Amino acid sequence: MTSETKVRKLNQQATELRQQGNYNGAIAVAEEAVELARRELNEQHPDYAISLNNLAELYREVGRYAEAESLFQQALDIDARAIGQEHPDYAVTLNNLASLYVQMGRYTDAEELYQQAIQIKGRVYGNEHDEYAVSLMNLSTLYYQAGRYAEAELVCQQALAIFEKSHGEQHPHVAGGLNNLAALYEKMGRYAEAETLYRQALQIIRNLYGEDYPGVAIGLNNLANLYRDQRRYAEAEPLYNQAMHIVRELFGEQHPLYATMLHNLAGLYVHTGRYSEAEAMLEKVLEIDRHVLGEEHPDYAMDLKSLANLYRKTGRHADAERMYRQAEQILGQSAEN
């Protein structure tokens, strides 16, 4: 087996562990891939850049932002020399670094990188290609996060039109675009339009993959969130439970997607005054994210804030204050990194 094959197998193994929610295992294997590529392929090899990029993505997901940024920048430098700045793989790394900047709230830096990636893909593939549309969708997400809703809608619709022209209406990319547009409309208070799009996206995924698929769980969760925001609690709760059942059967209860859905259902219980049930769920969410992401991750800090808010509602002010302080300390350290 060649060194290139060994490195690629390790990267594939890391990807599989990541999909299972085993971030610690994935990081260990991805670090092994980086070291093997550095030692046996040299630091200017494209597979070394790919390995750096994969490890950076994992560091981003667990909140190790400074390390992720450094690795993305190293990968970009290698790609610039090895394959050039007009290669689509260079654009992929630009997209990944931009996504990190979005997560860090560095929207100006992110927009510049997304625009570079869009220009590269436009020149390489043309402006009717999936890869071009994917980069447009990323830019739309940035505009959404930055509160630039009109721009987000325009770019998202442009990407969605490309996907529909390329594949018709029954395709995962189309479902993803509909979900993104629905989330935007939900944020803008355009609830009827959002519901229609969420339902369309969910039906596409069901048609393609059946009921026991992560995308179905995500679609149910999205629709449940919309109903919760409209105080349609009786409609939201069974959707949350269906979504959690799918994820539990696929991945078990120690998966970040399960924690997210548990957190959302707990929010519904807080809204409806079912505080003891909400507390048990939020404590479970904390336990999962502590195990999967660690106690320095921003998501763990947000979990603490959610539980602190519940404690404040139920008169446990000392516990609430302690958790708020702990959360702010974590978020402050994350911002510094």
KOLKOLKE-794261 format. One record per residue: residue in three letters; x, y, z of N, C-alpha, C in turn. Coordinates in steps of 0.2 Angstrom, whole numbers, padded with zeros to 4 digits, always signed. Example, Ala and Ser with C-alpha at 12.3 -4.5 7.8 and 13.67 -1.06 7.14 Angstrom:
% residues 2
ALA+0066-0028+0039+0062-0022+0039+0066-0016+0039/SER+0064-0011+0035+0068-0005+0036+0064+0000+0039/
//
This chain:
% residues 337
MET+0004-0006+0000+0000+0000+0000+0004+0006+0000/THR+0003+0011-0005+0007+0017-0005+0006+0022+0001/SER+0010+0026+0002+0009+0031+0007+0003+0035+0006/GLU+0002+0037-0001-0004+0041-0003-0011+0037-0001/THR-0011+0031-0002-0017+0026+0000-0018+0026+0007/LYS-0012+0025+0011-0013+0025+0018-0016+0032+0021/VAL-0013+0037+0018-0016+0044+0021-0023+0045+0019/ARG-0025+0043+0013-0032+0043+0011-0037+0039+0015/LYS-0034+0033+0017-0038+0028+0021-0039+0031+0028/LEU-0034+0034+0031-0035+0037+0037-0040+0043+0037/ASN-0039+0047+0032-0044+0053+0031-0051+0050+0030/GLN-0052+0045+0027-0059+0042+0026-0061+0039+0033/GLN-0057+0036+0037-0059+0034+0043-0061+0039+0048/ALA-0057+0045+0047-0058+0051+0051-0065+0053+0050/THR-0067+0054+0043-0073+0056+0041-0079+0052+0044/GLU-0078+0045+0044-0083+0041+0046-0084+0042+0054/LEU-0079+0042+0057-0080+0044+0065-0083+0050+0066/ARG-0082+0055+0062-0085+0062+0063-0092+0061+0062/GLN-0094+0057+0056-0101+0056+0055-0105+0053+0061/GLN-0101+0049+0064-0104+0045+0070-0104+0049+0076/GLY-0102+0055+0076-0102+0060+0082-0096+0058+0086/ASN-0091+0054+0084-0085+0053+0088-0079+0058+0087/TYR-0080+0064+0089-0075+0069+0087-0068+0067+0090/ASN-0068+0065+0096-0061+0063+0099-0057+0058+0095/GLY-0061+0053+0093-0058+0048+0089-0056+0050+0082/ALA-0061+0054+0079-0059+0057+0072-0053+0062+0072/ILE-0053+0066+0077-0047+0070+0078-0040+0066+0078/ALA-0040+0061+0082-0034+0057+0083-0032+0054+0077/VAL-0037+0051+0073-0035+0048+0066-0033+0053+0061/ALA-0037+0059+0061-0035+0065+0057-0028+0067+0058/GLU-0026+0068+0064-0019+0070+0066-0014+0065+0064/GLU-0016+0058+0064-0011+0053+0062-0010+0054+0054/ALA-0016+0055+0051-0015+0056+0043-0011+0062+0042/VAL-0012+0068+0045-0007+0074+0044+0000+0072+0045/GLU+0002+0068+0051+0008+0067+0053+0011+0062+0047/LEU+0007+0057+0045+0010+0052+0040+0011+0056+0034/ALA+0007+0060+0032+0008+0064+0025+0014+0068+0026/ARG+0015+0072+0031+0020+0076+0032+0027+0072+0032/ARG+0027+0066+0035+0033+0062+0035+0035+0059+0029/GLU+0030+0056+0026+0031+0052+0020+0029+0055+0013/LEU+0026+0060+0013+0024+0063+0007+0027+0070+0006/ASN+0029+0073+0011+0032+0080+0012+0027+0085+0012/GLU+0029+0091+0014+0024+0096+0016+0022+0100+0010/GLN+0023+0099+0004+0021+0102-0002+0016+0098-0006/HIS+0015+0092-0003+0011+0087-0007+0003+0089-0006/PRO-0001+0089-0012-0008+0090-0011-0012+0086-0006/ASP-0010+0080-0005-0013+0076+0000-0012+0078+0007/TYR-0006+0081+0008-0004+0084+0015-0009+0090+0016/ALA-0010+0094+0011-0015+0100+0011-0022+0097+0013/ILE-0024+0092+0009-0031+0089+0011-0031+0087+0018/SER-0026+0083+0020-0026+0081+0027-0026+0087+0032/LEU-0023+0092+0031-0023+0098+0035-0030+0101+0035/ASN-0033+0101+0029-0040+0104+0029-0045+0100+0032/ASN-0044+0093+0032-0049+0089+0036-0048+0090+0043/LEU-0042+0090+0046-0041+0091+0053-0043+0098+0055/ALA-0042+0103+0051-0045+0110+0052-0052+0110+0053/GLU-0056+0106+0049-0063+0106+0049-0065+0103+0056/LEU-0062+0097+0058-0063+0094+0065-0062+0099+0070/TYR-0056+0103+0070-0055+0108+0075-0060+0113+0075/ARG-0063+0115+0069-0068+0120+0069-0074+0118+0073/GLU-0076+0111+0072-0082+0109+0074-0082+0108+0082/VAL-0076+0107+0085-0075+0106+0092-0073+0113+0095/GLY-0073+0118+0091-0072+0125+0094-0064+0127+0095/ARG-0060+0123+0092-0053+0125+0092-0051+0129+0086/TYR-0054+0136+0087-0054+0140+0081-0047+0142+0079/ALA-0043+0144+0084-0036+0146+0082-0032+0141+0078/GLU-0032+0135+0081-0029+0129+0077-0032+0128+0070/ALA-0038+0128+0070-0042+0127+0063-0039+0133+0058/GLU-0039+0139+0060-0037+0144+0056-0030+0143+0053/SER-0026+0141+0058-0019+0140+0056-0018+0135+0051/LEU-0022+0129+0052-0021+0124+0047-0024+0125+0040/PHE-0030+0129+0040-0033+0131+0034-0028+0135+0030/GLN-0025+0140+0034-0020+0144+0030-0014+0140+0027/GLN-0012+0136+0031-0006+0131+0029-0009+0128+0022/ALA-0015+0125+0023-0017+0121+0017-0018+0126+0011/LEU-0020+0132+0012-0021+0137+0006-0014+0138+0003/ASP-0009+0139+0008-0002+0141+0005+0001+0135+0001/ILE+0000+0129+0003+0002+0123+0000-0001+0122-0007/ASP-0008+0123-0007-0012+0123-0013-0010+0128-0018/ALA-0009+0134-0016-0007+0139-0020-0001+0138-0024/ARG+0004+0134-0021+0010+0132-0024+0010+0126-0028/ALA+0006+0121-0025+0006+0114-0029+0001+0114-0034/ILE-0005+0117-0034-0010+0116-0039-0013+0123-0042/GLY-0011+0129-0038-0012+0135-0041-0019+0138-0038/GLN-0020+0144-0038-0026+0148-0035-0032+0148-0040/GLU-0031+0144-0045-0037+0144-0050-0040+0137-0049/HIS-0037+0132-0045-0039+0125-0045-0046+0125-0040/PRO-0051+0121-0042-0057+0120-0037-0055+0118-0030/ASP-0050+0114-0029-0048+0112-0022-0046+0118-0018/TYR-0043+0123-0021-0041+0129-0018-0047+0133-0016/ALA-0052+0133-0020-0059+0136-0018-0062+0133-0013/VAL-0062+0126-0012-0065+0122-0007-0062+0124+0000/THR-0055+0125+0000-0052+0127+0006-0054+0134+0008/LEU-0054+0139+0003-0057+0145+0004-0063+0145+0007/ASN-0068+0141+0005-0075+0140+0008-0074+0138+0015/ASN-0070+0133+0016-0070+0131+0023-0067+0136+0028/LEU-0062+0140+0026-0059+0145+0030-0065+0150+0031/ALA-0068+0152+0026-0074+0157+0027-0079+0154+0032/SER-0081+0148+0031-0086+0145+0036-0083+0146+0043/LEU-0077+0145+0044-0074+0146+0051-0075+0153+0053/TYR-0074+0158+0049-0074+0165+0050-0082+0167+0052/VAL-0086+0164+0048-0093+0165+0050-0095+0163+0057/GLN-0092+0157+0059-0093+0154+0065-0090+0159+0071/MET-0085+0162+0069-0082+0167+0074-0084+0174+0073/GLY-0089+0175+0069-0092+0182+0068-0088+0187+0064/ARG-0083+0184+0060-0079+0188+0056-0082+0188+0049/TYR-0087+0192+0049-0091+0192+0043-0088+0195+0037/THR-0084+0200+0038-0081+0204+0032-0075+0199+0029/ASP-0071+0196+0034-0066+0191+0031-0069+0186+0027/ALA-0075+0183+0030-0078+0177+0027-0081+0179+0020/GLU-0084+0185+0020-0087+0187+0013-0082+0187+0008/GLU-0076+0190+0009-0070+0191+0005-0068+0184+0002/LEU-0068+0179+0006-0066+0172+0004-0071+0169+0000/TYR-0077+0170+0002-0083+0167-0001-0083+0169-0008/GLN-0082+0176-0009-0082+0179-0016-0077+0177-0020/GLN-0071+0176-0017-0065+0173-0021-0067+0166-0023/ALA-0070+0162-0019-0071+0155-0021-0077+0155-0026/ILE-0082+0159-0026-0087+0160-0031-0084+0162-0038/GLN-0079+0166-0038-0076+0168-0044-0072+0163-0047/ILE-0068+0159-0043-0064+0153-0045-0069+0148-0049/LYS-0074+0146-0045-0078+0141-0048-0082+0143-0054/GLY-0084+0150-0054-0087+0152-0060-0082+0152-0066/ARG-0076+0153-0065-0071+0153-0071-0070+0145-0073/VAL-0070+0141-0068-0068+0134-0069-0074+0130-0072/TYR-0080+0131-0069-0086+0127-0070-0091+0131-0074/GLY-0091+0137-0074-0097+0141-0077-0102+0143-0071/ASN-0106+0147-0073-0111+0149-0067-0117+0146-0067/GLU-0118+0140-0070-0124+0135-0070-0122+0129-0067/HIS-0116+0128-0064-0114+0122-0061-0115+0121-0054/ASP-0116+0115-0051-0118+0114-0044-0112+0117-0040/GLU-0106+0116-0042-0101+0119-0037-0101+0126-0036/TYR-0103+0130-0042-0104+0137-0041-0110+0138-0037/ALA-0115+0134-0038-0121+0136-0033-0120+0134-0026/VAL-0116+0129-0025-0114+0128-0018-0111+0134-0014/SER-0106+0137-0018-0103+0143-0015-0108+0149-0014/LEU-0112+0149-0019-0118+0154-0018-0122+0153-0012/MET-0123+0147-0011-0127+0145-0005-0123+0147+0002/ASN-0117+0145+0002-0113+0147+0007-0113+0155+0009/LEU-0112+0159+0003-0113+0166+0004-0120+0168+0007/SER-0125+0165+0004-0132+0166+0007-0132+0165+0015/THR-0129+0160+0017-0129+0158+0024-0125+0164+0028/LEU-0120+0166+0025-0116+0172+0028-0121+0178+0029/TYR-0124+0179+0024-0129+0185+0024-0134+0184+0029/TYR-0137+0178+0029-0142+0176+0034-0139+0178+0041/GLN-0133+0175+0043-0130+0176+0049-0129+0183+0051/ALA-0127+0187+0046-0125+0194+0047-0132+0198+0047/GLY-0138+0196+0046-0144+0199+0046-0145+0203+0040/ARG-0142+0201+0034-0143+0204+0028-0148+0200+0024/TYR-0154+0201+0026-0159+0196+0024-0161+0197+0016/ALA-0161+0203+0014-0163+0204+0007-0158+0201+0002/GLU-0151+0202+0004-0146+0199+0000-0146+0191+0001/ALA-0147+0189+0007-0147+0181+0008-0153+0178+0004/GLU-0158+0181+0003-0164+0178-0001-0162+0178-0008/LEU-0159+0184-0010-0158+0184-0018-0153+0179-0020/VAL-0147+0178-0016-0142+0173-0017-0144+0166-0016/CYS-0148+0165-0011-0151+0158-0010-0156+0156-0016/GLN-0160+0161-0018-0164+0159-0024-0160+0158-0030/GLN-0155+0162-0031-0151+0161-0037-0148+0153-0037/ALA-0145+0151-0031-0142+0145-0030-0147+0139-0031/LEU-0153+0140-0028-0159+0135-0029-0161+0135-0036/ALA-0161+0140-0040-0163+0140-0047-0158+0135-0051/ILE-0152+0136-0049-0147+0132-0053-0147+0125-0051/PHE-0149+0123-0045-0150+0116-0043-0156+0113-0047/GLU-0161+0117-0047-0167+0114-0050-0166+0113-0057/LYS-0163+0118-0061-0162+0117-0068-0157+0111-0069/SER-0152+0110-0065-0148+0104-0066-0151+0098-0065/HIS-0155+0097-0059-0157+0091-0057-0165+0090-0057/GLY-0169+0095-0058-0176+0094-0057-0177+0096-0049/GLU-0183+0094-0047-0185+0096-0041-0184+0091-0035/GLN-0182+0085-0038-0181+0079-0033-0174+0078-0032/HIS-0170+0082-0028-0163+0081-0028-0161+0084-0021/PRO-0156+0081-0017-0154+0083-0011-0152+0090-0011/HIS-0149+0093-0016-0146+0100-0016-0153+0104-0016/VAL-0158+0102-0020-0164+0106-0020-0167+0106-0013/ALA-0167+0101-0010-0170+0100-0003-0166+0105+0002/GLY-0159+0105+0001-0155+0109+0005-0156+0116+0004/GLY-0157+0118-0002-0159+0125-0004-0165+0127-0001/LEU-0170+0123-0002-0177+0125+0001-0177+0126+0009/ASN-0173+0121+0012-0172+0122+0019-0169+0129+0021/ASN-0164+0130+0017-0160+0137+0019-0165+0143+0018/LEU-0169+0142+0012-0173+0148+0011-0179+0148+0016/ALA-0181+0142+0018-0186+0142+0024-0184+0145+0030/ALA-0178+0143+0032-0175+0146+0038-0174+0154+0038/LEU-0173+0156+0032-0172+0164+0031-0179+0167+0032/TYR-0184+0164+0029-0191+0166+0029-0194+0166+0037/GLU-0192+0160+0040-0194+0160+0047-0191+0166+0051/LYS-0184+0167+0050-0181+0172+0053-0185+0179+0052/MET-0187+0180+0046-0190+0186+0044-0198+0186+0046/GLY-0200+0181+0049-0207+0181+0051-0212+0179+0046/ARG-0210+0176+0040-0214+0174+0035-0215+0167+0036/TYR-0219+0165+0041-0220+0159+0043-0224+0154+0038/ALA-0229+0157+0035-0233+0152+0030-0228+0150+0024/GLU-0224+0155+0022-0219+0153+0016-0214+0148+0019/ALA-0212+0149+0025-0207+0145+0028-0209+0138+0029/GLU-0216+0137+0031-0219+0130+0032-0219+0127+0026/THR-0221+0130+0020-0222+0127+0014-0215+0124+0011/LEU-0210+0128+0012-0204+0126+0010-0201+0120+0014/TYR-0201+0121+0021-0199+0115+0025-0203+0109+0023/ARG-0209+0109+0022-0213+0103+0020-0211+0100+0013/GLN-0209+0105+0009-0207+0102+0002-0200+0099+0003/ALA-0196+0102+0007-0189+0099+0007-0189+0092+0011/LEU-0193+0092+0016-0194+0086+0020-0197+0080+0015/GLN-0202+0082+0011-0205+0077+0006-0200+0074+0001/ILE-0195+0079-0001-0190+0077-0006-0185+0072-0003/ILE-0183+0073+0003-0179+0068+0007-0182+0062+0008/ARG-0188+0062+0010-0192+0056+0011-0193+0052+0005/ASN-0194+0055-0001-0195+0052-0007-0188+0048-0009/LEU-0183+0052-0008-0176+0049-0010-0173+0044-0005/TYR-0174+0044+0001-0171+0040+0006-0175+0036+0011/GLY-0182+0038+0011-0186+0034+0016-0186+0038+0022/GLU-0189+0035+0027-0190+0038+0034-0184+0038+0038/ASP-0180+0032+0038-0174+0032+0043-0168+0035+0040/TYR-0168+0041+0040-0162+0045+0037-0161+0051+0041/PRO-0155+0053+0042-0154+0059+0046-0157+0065+0043/GLY-0157+0066+0037-0160+0072+0034-0168+0072+0035/VAL-0171+0067+0036-0178+0067+0038-0179+0069+0045/ALA-0174+0067+0049-0174+0070+0056-0173+0077+0057/ILE-0168+0079+0053-0167+0087+0053-0173+0091+0050/GLY-0176+0088+0045-0182+0091+0042-0188+0092+0047/LEU-0189+0086+0051-0194+0086+0056-0192+0091+0061/ASN-0186+0091+0063-0184+0096+0068-0185+0103+0066/ASN-0183+0105+0060-0184+0111+0057-0192+0114+0057/LEU-0196+0109+0055-0203+0111+0055-0206+0111+0063/ALA-0203+0107+0067-0205+0108+0074-0203+0115+0077/ASN-0197+0117+0075-0194+0123+0078-0199+0129+0075/LEU-0201+0128+0069-0206+0133+0066-0212+0133+0070/TYR-0215+0128+0072-0221+0127+0075-0220+0130+0083/ARG-0215+0128+0086-0213+0131+0092-0213+0138+0092/ASP-0210+0141+0087-0209+0148+0087-0216+0152+0086/GLN-0221+0148+0083-0228+0151+0082-0232+0149+0088/ARG-0229+0146+0093-0233+0143+0099-0238+0138+0097/ARG-0237+0134+0092-0241+0128+0090-0238+0122+0093/TYR-0238+0122+0100-0234+0117+0104-0236+0110+0103/ALA-0243+0109+0102-0246+0102+0101-0243+0099+0095/GLU-0242+0103+0090-0240+0101+0083-0232+0100+0083/ALA-0229+0104+0087-0221+0103+0087-0219+0097+0091/GLU-0222+0096+0097-0219+0090+0101-0219+0084+0098/PRO-0224+0081+0094-0223+0074+0091-0218+0074+0086/LEU-0217+0080+0082-0211+0080+0077-0204+0080+0080/TYR-0203+0083+0086-0197+0083+0090-0196+0075+0092/ASN-0201+0072+0094-0200+0065+0096-0199+0061+0091/GLN-0202+0062+0085-0200+0058+0079-0193+0059+0077/ALA-0191+0065+0077-0184+0066+0075-0179+0063+0079/MET-0180+0064+0086-0176+0061+0091-0176+0053+0090/HIS-0181+0050+0089-0181+0043+0088-0177+0041+0082/ILE-0177+0044+0076-0173+0043+0071-0166+0043+0072/VAL-0164+0049+0075-0157+0050+0077-0154+0044+0082/ARG-0159+0043+0087-0157+0038+0092-0156+0031+0089/GLU-0160+0029+0084-0159+0023+0081-0153+0023+0077/LEU-0151+0028+0073-0146+0028+0069-0139+0029+0072/PHE-0139+0033+0077-0132+0035+0080-0132+0034+0088/GLY-0137+0033+0091-0137+0032+0098-0138+0039+0102/GLU-0138+0039+0108-0139+0045+0112-0133+0050+0113/GLN-0127+0047+0111-0121+0051+0112-0119+0055+0106/HIS-0123+0058+0103-0122+0061+0096-0124+0068+0096/PRO-0120+0073+0094-0122+0080+0094-0129+0082+0091/LEU-0131+0078+0086-0137+0079+0083-0143+0078+0088/TYR-0142+0072+0091-0147+0070+0096-0147+0076+0102/ALA-0141+0078+0104-0141+0083+0109-0145+0090+0106/THR-0144+0092+0100-0147+0097+0097-0155+0097+0098/MET-0157+0091+0096-0164+0090+0096-0167+0089+0103/LEU-0164+0086+0107-0166+0086+0114-0166+0093+0117/HIS-0161+0097+0115-0161+0104+0118-0167+0108+0115/ASN-0169+0107+0109-0175+0110+0106-0181+0108+0109/LEU-0182+0102+0111-0188+0100+0114-0188+0102+0121/ALA-0182+0103+0124-0182+0106+0131-0185+0113+0131/GLY-0183+0117+0126-0185+0123+0125-0193+0124+0124/LEU-0196+0119+0121-0203+0119+0121-0206+0118+0128/TYR-0203+0113+0131-0205+0112+0138-0205+0118+0143/VAL-0200+0122+0142-0199+0128+0146-0205+0133+0144/HIS-0206+0133+0137-0211+0138+0135-0218+0136+0138/THR-0219+0129+0139-0226+0127+0141-0226+0125+0149/GLY-0221+0127+0152-0221+0127+0160-0219+0120+0162/ARG-0216+0116+0158-0215+0109+0160-0207+0109+0162/TYR-0206+0112+0168-0199+0114+0170-0195+0108+0172/SER-0198+0103+0176-0194+0097+0178-0192+0093+0172/GLU-0196+0092+0167-0194+0088+0161-0189+0092+0157/ALA-0190+0099+0157-0185+0103+0153-0178+0102+0156/GLU-0178+0102+0163-0172+0102+0167-0168+0096+0166/ALA-0172+0090+0166-0169+0084+0165-0166+0083+0158/MET-0169+0086+0153-0167+0086+0146-0160+0090+0145/LEU-0161+0096+0148-0155+0101+0147-0149+0098+0151/GLU-0150+0094+0156-0144+0091+0160-0141+0086+0155/LYS-0146+0082+0152-0143+0077+0147-0139+0080+0142/VAL-0142+0085+0139-0138+0089+0134-0131+0091+0136/LEU-0131+0094+0142-0124+0096+0145-0120+0089+0145/GLU-0122+0084+0147-0118+0078+0148-0116+0076+0141/ILE-0120+0076+0136-0118+0073+0129-0113+0078+0126/ASP-0114+0085+0127-0109+0089+0124-0103+0090+0128/ARG-0103+0088+0134-0097+0088+0138-0093+0082+0135/HIS-0096+0076+0134-0093+0070+0132-0090+0071+0125/VAL-0094+0074+0120-0093+0074+0113-0088+0080+0111/LEU-0090+0086+0114-0086+0092+0112-0082+0095+0117/GLY-0083+0093+0123-0078+0096+0129-0081+0102+0132/GLU-0078+0104+0138-0081+0109+0142-0078+0116+0139/GLU-0074+0116+0134-0072+0123+0132-0075+0125+0125/HIS-0080+0121+0123-0084+0122+0117-0089+0127+0118/PRO-0090+0132+0113-0095+0137+0113-0102+0134+0114/ASP-0103+0128+0111-0110+0125+0112-0111+0123+0119/TYR-0106+0121+0122-0107+0119+0129-0108+0125+0133/ALA-0105+0130+0132-0107+0137+0135-0114+0139+0134/MET-0117+0138+0128-0124+0139+0127-0128+0135+0130/ASP-0126+0128+0131-0130+0124+0135-0131+0126+0142/LEU-0125+0128+0145-0125+0131+0152-0130+0137+0153/LYS-0130+0141+0148-0134+0147+0148-0142+0145+0148/SER-0143+0140+0144-0150+0138+0143-0152+0135+0150/LEU-0148+0131+0153-0150+0128+0160-0150+0134+0165/ALA-0146+0139+0164-0146+0144+0169-0152+0148+0168/ASN-0155+0149+0162-0161+0153+0161-0167+0149+0164/LEU-0167+0142+0164-0172+0139+0167-0171+0139+0175/TYR-0165+0139+0178-0164+0140+0185-0167+0147+0187/ARG-0166+0152+0183-0168+0158+0185-0176+0158+0185/LYS-0179+0155+0180-0186+0155+0180-0189+0151+0186/THR-0185+0146+0189-0188+0142+0194-0185+0145+0201/GLY-0182+0151+0201-0180+0154+0207-0173+0151+0210/ARG-0170+0147+0206-0163+0145+0208-0158+0150+0206/HIS-0158+0156+0209-0154+0161+0206-0146+0160+0207/ALA-0144+0157+0213-0137+0156+0214-0134+0151+0209/ASP-0138+0146+0208-0136+0141+0203-0135+0144+0196/ALA-0140+0148+0194-0141+0152+0188-0135+0156+0187/GLU-0133+0160+0192-0128+0165+0192-0121+0161+0191/ARG-0120+0156+0194-0114+0152+0193-0113+0149+0186/MET-0119+0147+0183-0118+0144+0177-0117+0150+0171/TYR-0120+0156+0172-0119+0161+0168-0112+0163+0168/ARG-0109+0164+0174-0102+0165+0174-0097+0160+0171/GLN-0099+0154+0172-0095+0149+0168-0096+0149+0161/ALA-0102+0150+0158-0103+0151+0151-0099+0157+0148/GLU-0099+0162+0152-0096+0168+0149-0088+0167+0149/GLN-0086+0164+0154-0079+0162+0154-0077+0158+0148/ILE-0081+0153+0146-0079+0149+0141-0080+0153+0134/LEU-0085+0157+0133-0086+0161+0127-0080+0166+0127/GLY-0078+0169+0132-0073+0174+0132-0066+0171+0129/GLN-0065+0165+0132-0059+0161+0130-0059+0159+0123/SER-0065+0157+0120-0066+0155+0113-0065+0161+0109/ALA-0067+0167+0111-0066+0173+0107-0059+0175+0106/GLU-0055+0174+0112-0048+0175+0112-0044+0171+0107/ASN-0047+0164+0107-0043+0159+0103-0045+0160+0095/
//
